[in-house]
Amino acid sequence: MLILSRKAGESLILDGGIEIKITEIYGDKVRIGIAAPGSVKVYRKELYATIKENQSAVVHPSAAAVKDLLKRMQRPEESETPAPETPGEGEK
């Protein structure tokens, strides 16, 4: 881990496109600003950990399971299921 000292108003540049600026220091808290391209997602560490936990809990069904489910959801062909006869039809 790289440890640097910065004063309020000073910045760091990461990977040539992400700026981390110390905006304010008061007591034991430091306020930082982050300027990054829109393609870079920035999360608080505790939120990132929750996101990763939720992603690992997601079940990814196999292709065969999805095909089986789709088959079961399809309506049967009309030719496979004969229409019920109405009593009295054909009797005139």
MOPAC internal coordinates of N, CA, C and O (Angstrom, degrees):
PM7 1SCF
backbone

  N    0.0000 0     0.00 0     0.00 0    0    0    0
  C    1.4508 1     0.00 0     0.00 0    1    0    0
  C    1.5199 1   108.43 1     0.00 0    2    1    0
  O    1.2310 1   121.45 1   -47.54 1    3    2    1
  N    1.3060 1   114.82 1   132.46 1    3    2    1
  C    1.4604 1   121.09 1   176.62 1    5    3    2
  C    1.5229 1   108.10 1   -88.17 1    6    5    3
  O    1.2310 1   120.38 1   -49.95 1    7    6    5
  N    1.3299 1   116.87 1   130.05 1    7    6    5
  C    1.4665 1   121.14 1   178.75 1    9    7    6
  C    1.5255 1   107.89 1  -119.05 1   10    9    7
  O    1.2310 1   121.33 1   -56.44 1   11   10    9
  N    1.3384 1   115.05 1   123.56 1   11   10    9
  C    1.4622 1   121.78 1  -179.09 1   13   11   10
  C    1.5170 1   110.31 1  -124.14 1   14   13   11
  O    1.2310 1   120.82 1   -27.32 1   15   14   13
  N    1.2935 1   116.03 1   152.68 1   15   14   13
  C    1.4698 1   120.98 1   173.69 1   17   15   14
  C    1.5204 1   107.80 1  -101.52 1   18   17   15
  O    1.2310 1   120.49 1   -43.43 1   19   18   17
  N    1.3170 1   116.67 1   136.57 1   19   18   17
  C    1.4575 1   122.85 1   178.74 1   21   19   18
  C    1.5146 1   108.19 1  -139.30 1   22   21   19
  O    1.2310 1   120.86 1   -31.59 1   23   22   21
  N    1.3124 1   115.96 1   148.41 1   23   22   21
  C    1.4556 1   122.06 1   175.26 1   25   23   22
  C    1.5212 1   108.17 1  -102.80 1   26   25   23
  O    1.2310 1   120.49 1   -16.07 1   27   26   25
  N    1.3272 1   116.67 1   163.93 1   27   26   25
  C    1.4650 1   120.82 1   176.35 1   29   27   26
  C    1.5225 1   109.26 1   -55.80 1   30   29   27
  O    1.2310 1   120.86 1   -46.78 1   31   30   29
  N    1.3291 1   115.96 1   133.22 1   31   30   29
  C    1.4548 1   121.84 1  -179.01 1   33   31   30
  C    1.5211 1   113.35 1    94.43 1   34   33   31
  O    1.2310 1   119.79 1   166.79 1   35   34   33
  N    1.3199 1   118.00 1   -13.21 1   35   34   33
  C    1.4633 1   121.29 1   179.55 1   37   35   34
  C    1.5279 1   110.35 1   -91.10 1   38   37   35
  O    1.2310 1   120.90 1   -22.54 1   39   38   37
  N    1.3358 1   115.88 1   157.46 1   39   38   37
  C    1.4713 1   121.00 1  -174.52 1   41   39   38
  C    1.5221 1   112.10 1  -130.80 1   42   41   39
  O    1.2310 1   122.04 1   -12.62 1   43   42   41
  N    1.3122 1   113.70 1   167.38 1   43   42   41
  C    1.4640 1   123.68 1   169.57 1   45   43   42
  C    1.5190 1   106.58 1  -126.18 1   46   45   43
  O    1.2310 1   120.63 1   -31.37 1   47   46   45
  N    1.3274 1   116.40 1   148.63 1   47   46   45
  C    1.4581 1   120.48 1   175.64 1   49   47   46
  C    1.5290 1   107.21 1  -117.92 1   50   49   47
  O    1.2310 1   120.70 1   -52.76 1   51   50   49
  N    1.3345 1   116.26 1   127.24 1   51   50   49
  C    1.4598 1   121.78 1   178.43 1   53   51   50
  C    1.5159 1   109.69 1  -110.24 1   54   53   51
  O    1.2310 1   120.45 1   -47.78 1   55   54   53
  N    1.2944 1   116.74 1   132.22 1   55   54   53
  C    1.4596 1   123.04 1   173.54 1   57   55   54
  C    1.5227 1   112.41 1    52.48 1   58   57   55
  O    1.2310 1   119.95 1  -149.82 1   59   58   57
  N    1.3244 1   117.70 1    30.18 1   59   58   57
  C    1.4478 1   121.54 1   174.84 1   61   59   58
  C    1.5163 1   116.26 1    71.01 1   62   61   59
  O    1.2310 1   118.92 1   179.47 1   63   62   61
  N    1.3333 1   119.66 1    -0.53 1   63   62   61
  C    1.4620 1   118.87 1  -176.73 1   65   63   62
  C    1.5110 1   114.99 1  -144.77 1   66   65   63
  O    1.2310 1   120.02 1   177.42 1   67   66   65
  N    1.3123 1   117.57 1    -2.58 1   67   66   65
  C    1.4612 1   120.65 1  -179.04 1   69   67   66
  C    1.5246 1   107.88 1  -117.73 1   70   69   67
  O    1.2310 1   121.04 1   -59.74 1   71   70   69
  N    1.3249 1   115.62 1   120.26 1   71   70   69
  C    1.4558 1   120.13 1   179.54 1   73   71   70
  C    1.5202 1   109.63 1  -106.99 1   74   73   71
  O    1.2310 1   121.18 1   -50.19 1   75   74   73
  N    1.3238 1   115.36 1   129.81 1   75   74   73
  C    1.4706 1   121.43 1   174.72 1   77   75   74
  C    1.5246 1   105.93 1  -114.84 1   78   77   75
  O    1.2310 1   121.27 1   -62.23 1   79   78   77
  N    1.3325 1   115.18 1   117.77 1   79   78   77
  C    1.4623 1   120.81 1  -175.51 1   81   79   78
  C    1.5219 1   110.29 1  -116.10 1   82   81   79
  O    1.2310 1   120.83 1   -47.14 1   83   82   81
  N    1.3104 1   116.02 1   132.86 1   83   82   81
  C    1.4643 1   121.15 1   174.48 1   85   83   82
  C    1.5231 1   105.93 1   -80.82 1   86   85   83
  O    1.2310 1   120.46 1   -67.38 1   87   86   85
  N    1.3306 1   116.73 1   112.62 1   87   86   85
  C    1.4619 1   119.44 1  -175.42 1   89   87   86
  C    1.5240 1   112.44 1   -94.71 1   90   89   87
  O    1.2310 1   120.62 1   150.22 1   91   90   89
  N    1.3302 1   116.43 1   -29.78 1   91   90   89
  C    1.4673 1   118.66 1  -175.82 1   93   91   90
  C    1.5246 1   109.13 1  -161.99 1   94   93   91
  O    1.2310 1   121.13 1   -36.43 1   95   94   93
  N    1.3121 1   115.45 1   143.57 1   95   94   93
  C    1.4637 1   121.22 1   175.08 1   97   95   94
  C    1.5205 1   106.75 1  -128.26 1   98   97   95
  O    1.2310 1   120.41 1   -56.32 1   99   98   97
  N    1.3277 1   116.82 1   123.68 1   99   98   97
  C    1.4593 1   119.75 1   175.88 1  101   99   98
  C    1.5217 1   108.19 1  -145.24 1  102  101   99
  O    1.2310 1   121.59 1   -57.03 1  103  102  101
  N    1.3420 1   114.56 1   122.97 1  103  102  101
  C    1.4571 1   120.01 1  -177.68 1  105  103  102
  C    1.5224 1   110.66 1    60.67 1  106  105  103
  O    1.2310 1   121.33 1    50.70 1  107  106  105
  N    1.3367 1   115.06 1  -129.30 1  107  106  105
  C    1.4700 1   119.72 1  -179.20 1  109  107  106
  C    1.5312 1   111.95 1   -96.91 1  110  109  107
  O    1.2310 1   120.50 1  -164.74 1  111  110  109
  N    1.3354 1   116.64 1    15.26 1  111  110  109
  C    1.4669 1   120.35 1  -179.61 1  113  111  110
  C    1.5214 1   110.86 1  -114.16 1  114  113  111
  O    1.2310 1   121.73 1   -34.79 1  115  114  113
  N    1.3180 1   114.29 1   145.21 1  115  114  113
  C    1.4551 1   121.79 1   177.35 1  117  115  114
  C    1.5151 1   107.14 1  -124.88 1  118  117  115
  O    1.2310 1   120.49 1   -50.51 1  119  118  117
  N    1.3066 1   116.67 1   129.49 1  119  118  117
  C    1.4694 1   121.18 1   176.15 1  121  119  118
  C    1.5112 1   107.53 1   -98.64 1  122  121  119
  O    1.2310 1   121.21 1   -49.64 1  123  122  121
  N    1.3375 1   115.29 1   130.36 1  123  122  121
  C    1.4571 1   118.86 1   179.18 1  125  123  122
  C    1.5225 1   109.99 1  -123.66 1  126  125  123
  O    1.2310 1   121.19 1   -27.20 1  127  126  125
  N    1.3138 1   115.32 1   152.80 1  127  126  125
  C    1.4523 1   121.99 1   173.51 1  129  127  126
  C    1.5175 1   107.73 1  -116.92 1  130  129  127
  O    1.2310 1   120.47 1   -37.19 1  131  130  129
  N    1.3178 1   116.70 1   142.81 1  131  130  129
  C    1.4618 1   121.04 1  -179.06 1  133  131  130
  C    1.5217 1   108.27 1  -125.12 1  134  133  131
  O    1.2310 1   120.68 1   -56.62 1  135  134  133
  N    1.3187 1   116.31 1   123.38 1  135  134  133
  C    1.4592 1   122.09 1   174.71 1  137  135  134
  C    1.5253 1   106.53 1  -113.23 1  138  137  135
  O    1.2310 1   121.15 1   -63.24 1  139  138  137
  N    1.3385 1   115.41 1   116.76 1  139  138  137
  C    1.4574 1   120.23 1  -176.93 1  141  139  138
  C    1.5192 1   109.48 1  -142.12 1  142  141  139
  O    1.2310 1   120.05 1   -24.72 1  143  142  141
  N    1.3330 1   117.51 1   155.28 1  143  142  141
  C    1.4604 1   119.91 1   175.45 1  145  143  142
  C    1.5253 1   110.66 1   -58.58 1  146  145  143
  O    1.2310 1   120.30 1   -25.18 1  147  146  145
  N    1.3273 1   117.03 1   154.82 1  147  146  145
  C    1.4637 1   121.09 1  -179.28 1  149  147  146
  C    1.5134 1   113.77 1   -60.08 1  150  149  147
  O    1.2310 1   120.00 1   156.40 1  151  150  149
  N    1.3224 1   117.61 1   -23.60 1  151  150  149
  C    1.4682 1   120.71 1  -179.51 1  153  151  150
  C    1.5215 1   112.47 1   -76.57 1  154  153  151
  O    1.2310 1   120.08 1   168.10 1  155  154  153
  N    1.3284 1   117.45 1   -11.90 1  155  154  153
  C    1.4651 1   121.49 1  -179.40 1  157  155  154
  C    1.5192 1   108.84 1   -95.56 1  158  157  155
  O    1.2310 1   120.69 1   -57.73 1  159  158  157
  N    1.3186 1   116.29 1   122.27 1  159  158  157
  C    1.4588 1   120.78 1   178.04 1  161  159  158
  C    1.5267 1   108.65 1   -90.55 1  162  161  159
  O    1.2310 1   120.77 1   -45.19 1  163  162  161
  N    1.3239 1   116.14 1   134.81 1  163  162  161
  C    1.4551 1   121.69 1  -179.37 1  165  163  162
  C    1.5235 1   107.96 1  -120.06 1  166  165  163
  O    1.2310 1   120.50 1   -56.59 1  167  166  165
  N    1.3317 1   116.66 1   123.41 1  167  166  165
  C    1.4674 1   122.18 1  -178.88 1  169  167  166
  C    1.5235 1   109.85 1  -129.57 1  170  169  167
  O    1.2310 1   120.79 1   -28.89 1  171  170  169
  N    1.3254 1   116.10 1   151.11 1  171  170  169
  C    1.4670 1   120.00 1   166.34 1  173  171  170
  C    1.5266 1   106.66 1   -68.28 1  174  173  171
  O    1.2310 1   120.07 1   -33.10 1  175  174  173
  N    1.3136 1   117.47 1   146.90 1  175  174  173
  C    1.4706 1   121.04 1  -174.20 1  177  175  174
  C    1.5221 1   112.23 1   -58.15 1  178  177  175
  O    1.2310 1   119.78 1   138.23 1  179  178  177
  N    1.3414 1   118.02 1   -41.77 1  179  178  177
  C    1.4632 1   119.94 1  -177.78 1  181  179  178
  C    1.5366 1   111.44 1   -67.13 1  182  181  179
  O    1.2310 1   120.28 1   145.91 1  183  182  181
  N    1.3277 1   117.07 1   -34.09 1  183  182  181
  C    1.4598 1   120.42 1   177.06 1  185  183  182
  C    1.5267 1   110.43 1   -70.80 1  186  185  183
  O    1.2310 1   120.27 1   139.74 1  187  186  185
  N    1.3282 1   117.09 1   -40.26 1  187  186  185
  C    1.4595 1   121.66 1   178.43 1  189  187  186
  C    1.5347 1   110.73 1   -60.80 1  190  189  187
  O    1.2310 1   120.32 1   138.89 1  191  190  189
  N    1.3269 1   117.00 1   -41.11 1  191  190  189
  C    1.4666 1   120.97 1   178.32 1  193  191  190
  C    1.5257 1   110.77 1   -62.41 1  194  193  191
  O    1.2310 1   120.21 1   139.18 1  195  194  193
  N    1.3274 1   117.21 1   -40.82 1  195  194  193
  C    1.4705 1   121.27 1   178.03 1  197  195  194
  C    1.5239 1   110.70 1   -64.50 1  198  197  195
  O    1.2310 1   120.09 1   137.59 1  199  198  197
  N    1.3120 1   117.43 1   -42.41 1  199  198  197
  C    1.4682 1   121.33 1   178.34 1  201  199  198
  C    1.5171 1   110.13 1   -59.90 1  202  201  199
  O    1.2310 1   120.10 1   134.51 1  203  202  201
  N    1.3262 1   117.41 1   -45.49 1  203  202  201
  C    1.4691 1   121.50 1  -179.38 1  205  203  202
  C    1.5314 1   111.10 1   -64.49 1  206  205  203
  O    1.2310 1   119.98 1   140.05 1  207  206  205
  N    1.3301 1   117.64 1   -39.95 1  207  206  205
  C    1.4648 1   120.99 1   177.44 1  209  207  206
  C    1.5280 1   110.55 1   -61.74 1  210  209  207
  O    1.2310 1   120.46 1   135.85 1  211  210  209
  N    1.3235 1   116.73 1   -44.15 1  211  210  209
  C    1.4640 1   120.83 1  -179.48 1  213  211  210
  C    1.5263 1   111.04 1   -65.60 1  214  213  211
  O    1.2310 1   120.00 1   141.42 1  215  214  213
  N    1.3215 1   117.60 1   -38.58 1  215  214  213
  C    1.4603 1   120.71 1   178.84 1  217  215  214
  C    1.5195 1   111.33 1   -65.54 1  218  217  215
  O    1.2310 1   119.92 1   142.63 1  219  218  217
  N    1.3168 1   117.76 1   -37.37 1  219  218  217
  C    1.4614 1   119.96 1  -179.14 1  221  219  218
  C    1.5269 1   111.26 1   -74.03 1  222  221  219
  O    1.2310 1   120.08 1   159.58 1  223  222  221
  N    1.3269 1   117.46 1   -20.42 1  223  222  221
  C    1.4649 1   120.71 1   179.68 1  225  223  222
  C    1.5293 1   112.41 1   -83.47 1  226  225  223
  O    1.2310 1   120.12 1   167.38 1  227  226  225
  N    1.3252 1   117.37 1   -12.62 1  227  226  225
  C    1.4610 1   121.38 1  -178.80 1  229  227  226
  C    1.5239 1   109.72 1   -71.51 1  230  229  227
  O    1.2310 1   120.78 1   -45.18 1  231  230  229
  N    1.3251 1   116.12 1   134.82 1  231  230  229
  C    1.4584 1   121.14 1   178.33 1  233  231  230
  C    1.5232 1   108.34 1   -92.00 1  234  233  231
  O    1.2310 1   120.77 1   -51.58 1  235  234  233
  N    1.3117 1   116.13 1   128.42 1  235  234  233
  C    1.4632 1   121.48 1   178.25 1  237  235  234
  C    1.5285 1   108.16 1  -105.85 1  238  237  235
  O    1.2310 1   119.89 1   -74.40 1  239  238  237
  N    1.3396 1   117.81 1   105.60 1  239  238  237
  C    1.4618 1   120.31 1  -178.04 1  241  239  238
  C    1.5252 1   111.19 1   -69.40 1  242  241  239
  O    1.2310 1   121.11 1   -27.43 1  243  242  241
  N    1.3185 1   115.47 1   152.57 1  243  242  241
  C    1.4555 1   119.80 1   177.49 1  245  243  242
  C    1.5258 1   109.78 1   -74.83 1  246  245  243
  O    1.2310 1   120.98 1   -17.30 1  247  246  245
  N    1.3189 1   115.73 1   162.70 1  247  246  245
  C    1.4648 1   120.61 1   178.85 1  249  247  246
  C    1.5211 1   110.55 1   -60.83 1  250  249  247
  O    1.2310 1   120.10 1   142.18 1  251  250  249
  N    1.3412 1   117.41 1   -37.82 1  251  250  249
  C    1.4647 1   121.13 1   179.95 1  253  251  250
  C    1.5298 1   110.84 1   -64.37 1  254  253  251
  O    1.2310 1   120.29 1   141.07 1  255  254  253
  N    1.3396 1   117.05 1   -38.93 1  255  254  253
  C    1.4662 1   120.35 1   179.80 1  257  255  254
  C    1.5287 1   110.46 1   -66.48 1  258  257  255
  O    1.2310 1   120.33 1   141.47 1  259  258  257
  N    1.3259 1   116.98 1   -38.53 1  259  258  257
  C    1.4615 1   120.48 1   179.11 1  261  259  258
  C    1.5246 1   109.96 1   -66.48 1  262  261  259
  O    1.2310 1   120.10 1   136.06 1  263  262  261
  N    1.3446 1   117.42 1   -43.94 1  263  262  261
  C    1.4682 1   120.76 1   178.81 1  265  263  262
  C    1.5209 1   110.86 1   -61.14 1  266  265  263
  O    1.2310 1   120.29 1   138.15 1  267  266  265
  N    1.3283 1   117.06 1   -41.85 1  267  266  265
  C    1.4611 1   121.46 1   179.10 1  269  267  266
  C    1.5272 1   110.61 1   -62.14 1  270  269  267
  O    1.2310 1   120.30 1   136.63 1  271  270  269
  N    1.3234 1   117.04 1   -43.37 1  271  270  269
  C    1.4564 1   121.03 1   179.21 1  273  271  270
  C    1.5221 1   110.86 1   -63.39 1  274  273  271
  O    1.2310 1   120.21 1   137.03 1  275  274  273
  N    1.3314 1   117.20 1   -42.97 1  275  274  273
  C    1.4560 1   120.59 1   179.25 1  277  275  274
  C    1.5326 1   111.19 1   -63.02 1  278  277  275
  O    1.2310 1   120.29 1   141.07 1  279  278  277
  N    1.3240 1   117.05 1   -38.93 1  279  278  277
  C    1.4675 1   120.42 1   177.43 1  281  279  278
  C    1.5160 1   110.93 1   -61.15 1  282  281  279
  O    1.2310 1   120.74 1   135.77 1  283  282  281
  N    1.3317 1   116.19 1   -44.23 1  283  282  281
  C    1.4624 1   120.26 1  -178.61 1  285  283  282
  C    1.5193 1   112.04 1   -68.68 1  286  285  283
  O    1.2310 1   120.08 1   155.22 1  287  286  285
  N    1.3221 1   117.46 1   -24.78 1  287  286  285
  C    1.4655 1   120.42 1  -178.64 1  289  287  286
  C    1.5265 1   112.22 1   -84.05 1  290  289  287
  O    1.2310 1   119.77 1   160.59 1  291  290  289
  N    1.3264 1   118.05 1   -19.41 1  291  290  289
  C    1.4613 1   120.50 1  -178.25 1  293  291  290
  C    1.5162 1   110.30 1   -68.83 1  294  293  291
  O    1.2310 1   121.07 1   -35.98 1  295  294  293
  N    1.3423 1   115.56 1   144.02 1  295  294  293
  C    1.4629 1   120.34 1   177.03 1  297  295  294
  C    1.5173 1   108.03 1   -74.24 1  298  297  295
  O    1.2310 1   120.08 1   -38.52 1  299  298  297
  N    1.3261 1   117.45 1   141.48 1  299  298  297
  C    1.4621 1   119.12 1   178.63 1  301  299  298
  C    1.5252 1   110.09 1   -66.15 1  302  301  299
  O    1.2310 1   120.89 1   -30.84 1  303  302  301
  N    1.3206 1   115.91 1   149.16 1  303  302  301
  C    1.4697 1   121.94 1   177.97 1  305  303  302
  C    1.5199 1   108.20 1   -63.96 1  306  305  303
  O    1.2310 1   120.55 1   -34.57 1  307  306  305
  N    1.3238 1   116.56 1   145.43 1  307  306  305
  C    1.4636 1   120.18 1  -179.67 1  309  307  306
  C    1.5208 1   111.45 1   -62.65 1  310  309  307
  O    1.2310 1   120.61 1   149.31 1  311  310  309
  N    1.3375 1   116.43 1   -30.69 1  311  310  309
  C    1.4640 1   119.39 1  -179.05 1  313  311  310
  C    1.5269 1   111.19 1   -69.22 1  314  313  311
  O    1.2310 1   120.28 1   154.60 1  315  314  313
  N    1.3308 1   117.06 1   -25.40 1  315  314  313
  C    1.4582 1   119.97 1  -179.63 1  317  315  314
  C    1.5206 1   111.46 1   -78.64 1  318  317  315
  O    1.2310 1   119.80 1   151.33 1  319  318  317
  N    1.3164 1   117.98 1   -28.67 1  319  318  317
  C    1.4572 1   121.38 1  -177.72 1  321  319  318
  C    1.5214 1   108.67 1  -116.06 1  322  321  319
  O    1.2310 1   120.11 1   -72.25 1  323  322  321
  N    1.3323 1   117.39 1   107.75 1  323  322  321
  C    1.4646 1   118.82 1   179.72 1  325  323  322
  C    1.5248 1   110.72 1   -67.62 1  326  325  323
  O    1.2310 1   121.40 1   -36.29 1  327  326  325
  N    1.3260 1   114.93 1   143.71 1  327  326  325
  C    1.4595 1   120.31 1   178.53 1  329  327  326
  C    1.5258 1   108.44 1   -70.71 1  330  329  327
  O    1.2310 1   119.98 1   -39.57 1  331  330  329
  N    1.3377 1   117.65 1   140.43 1  331  330  329
  C    1.4701 1   119.78 1   179.67 1  333  331  330
  C    1.5361 1   110.53 1   -67.00 1  334  333  331
  O    1.2310 1   121.51 1   -37.41 1  335  334  333
  N    1.3146 1   114.72 1   142.59 1  335  334  333
  C    1.4710 1   119.59 1   179.39 1  337  335  334
  C    1.5050 1   109.79 1   -78.40 1  338  337  335
  O    1.2310 1   121.16 1   -39.40 1  339  338  337
  N    1.3175 1   115.39 1   140.60 1  339  338  337
  C    1.4571 1   121.03 1   176.67 1  341  339  338
  C    1.5171 1   107.29 1   -89.25 1  342  341  339
  O    1.2310 1   119.71 1   -49.99 1  343  342  341
  N    1.3356 1   118.15 1   130.01 1  343  342  341
  C    1.4750 1   119.26 1  -179.44 1  345  343  342
  C    1.5131 1   110.23 1   -60.13 1  346  345  343
  O    1.2310 1   121.77 1   -41.79 1  347  346  345
  N    1.3108 1   114.22 1   138.21 1  347  346  345
  C    1.4508 1   119.75 1   176.11 1  349  347  346
  C    1.5154 1   112.69 1    95.28 1  350  349  347
  O    1.2310 1   119.85 1   171.66 1  351  350  349
  N    1.3362 1   117.88 1    -8.34 1  351  350  349
  C    1.4655 1   119.67 1   179.00 1  353  351  350
  C    1.5180 1   108.99 1   -67.99 1  354  353  351
  O    1.2310 1   120.37 1   -39.27 1  355  354  353
  N    1.2880 1   116.90 1   140.73 1  355  354  353
  C    1.4368 1   121.00 1   177.93 1  357  355  354
  C    1.5190 1   114.18 1    79.34 1  358  357  355
  O    1.2310 1   119.50 1   176.61 1  359  358  357
  N    1.3092 1   118.57 1    -3.39 1  359  358  357
  C    1.4726 1   122.21 1  -179.54 1  361  359  358
  C    1.5229 1   109.60 1  -104.76 1  362  361  359
  O    1.2310 1   118.77 1   -95.39 1  363  362  361
  N    1.2633 1   119.95 1    84.61 1  363  362  361
  C    1.4545 1   122.16 1   176.63 1  365  363  362
  C    1.4865 1   109.98 1  -135.15 1  366  365  363
  O    1.2310 1   120.10 1   180.00 1  367  366  365

